[in-house]
Amino acid sequence: MTDRERLESILDRRVFPQVPIEFTLAWDLLRVAQEIVVGFTATGGVRAHDPAYRRAALVLFGRLYDDYLGVLHLSGQGLGLQASVVLRSMLNSYYWLAYILGEDERREERGREYLAAGWNSIRRDFPKAEDEGVEIDPTFRAQVERQAAAVPDVYPQKPERLARSAGLDWHYQQAYVPLSAIEHGEAKNFVLRLTEGGGLHVGPRQDRWLLQIVRNAFSIFHSAARAFTALFELDHHTRLEELWDRALQAGWGPATDG
């Protein structure tokens, strides 16, 4: 199957009779990201004893990759509401990545903070699980305790604070807040319409919403890919810049343009 055929296979032809430029560019970025992963693996990847910020960056880039692919598939099927929820998840991961890598002298501290927050969350759940009769494997408990001890009692940062610390407060207000309104179901953001089969479909008001979602996902993942390749000194800078130039030539504005 060619790249074009793969791209067309994720699009509902009733929604997109022609392939929009948004999906062409977004798919090309996915291919570059796949090459980045292959190149990164060839360098030996990240090891357990590597700096925390490098390990955190790998986890976050992996999450962004998965979410980006999810946005493309959901948007391609006309599922704008579901795609917008995944896009919000992408923003959260991107704010963490920008927060960790934003200040060289604090990268290690913030990388440890990100990694430890998850382990602390699991550790805090132990008492409740045991009260409910769950038997916790001693080896797993020891692993959690060891990892959580790196930054004791830390709680995950709220997206607003992450964005502000990374200099992305405007981005948070223009992108994350509206997506939160959609996820939390504010009625003003939705319309009900009958489908061809006679069922009800809930979706955002704007007809252009699907392509806006793809544009935003492209912008976020492109920024993350640039940060990731710079951190690990991977040779994909030129490919990423060419993609960005093509997006500008297509008339795309900032990530929240619409």
Residue, then its C-alpha position, 0 to 999 in steps of 0.5 A: m500500500t502506498d502512502r497515498e493509499r494509507l492516507e485515503s484509508i483513514l478518511d471517510r469519503r462522505v466527509f472528505p470527498q477530496v483529500p485536504i491539504e491538512f491531511t496530506l501535510a499531517w500524514d507527511l509529518l507522521r512519516v518523518a516522525q517514524e523516521i525520527v523513531v528509527g533514527f533514535t533507536a539506531t543511536g541506542g535510545v535511552r537507558a535507565h541510568d540516563p538523565a531524567y529529562r532525557r527519559a521524560a522527553l522520550v516518554l512524552f514524545g511517545r505519548l504525543y506520537d500515539d495521540y497524534l496518530g489518534v487525532l488523524h484517524l478520528s478526524g479522518q472519520g469525521l469524529g471531531l468531538q473525540a479528536s478534540v479530546v485527544l488533541r487536548s491530551m496532546l497539549n498537556s504532554y506538549y506543555w510538560l515537554a516545553y516545561i522540562l526542556g525550557e530552562d537548561e539549568r532546571r531540566e534534570e529537576r523537572g525531568r525527575e518531577y515528571l517521572a516521579a509524579g506518576w509513581n507517587s500517584i500510584r503509591r498514594d493509591f496503595p492504601k485504598a487498593e488494600d482497603e478494597g482487598v487488592e493484594i499488591d505484589p511486593t516487588f512492584r511495591a518496592q519498585v514504586e517506592r524506589q521510583a517515587a522517592a526521587v521526588p517525594d510527595v510531588y503531584p502532577q503540575k496543572p496544565e495552566r502552570l506548566a504552560r505559564s512556566a514554559g512561556l505558553d500562557w497565551h497558547y493555553q488560553q487560546a487552545y487548551v481552554p476552548l478544548s477543555a470547554i468541549e471536553h467538559g460538555e459546555a452546551k454552547n459548543f455543540v449542535l445535534r443533527l440527524t445522520e443519514g441513518g436516522g440517528l443523532h450526532v453530537g458535534p462542534r458548531q463549526d463545520r471547519w472544526l475537523l481541519q482546525i483540529v488537524r492543523n493544531a495537532f500538526s503544529i503541536f507535534h511538529s514543535a515537539a518533534r523539533a524539540f526531540t530531535a534537537l535534544f537527541e541531536l538527530d538529523h531531521h531538522t531539514r525535513l521538519e523545516e521543509l514541512w513547516d514551509r509547506a504549511l506556511q505556503a498553504g496559508w496556515g497561521p499559528a496553531t490556534d488559527g481557524 
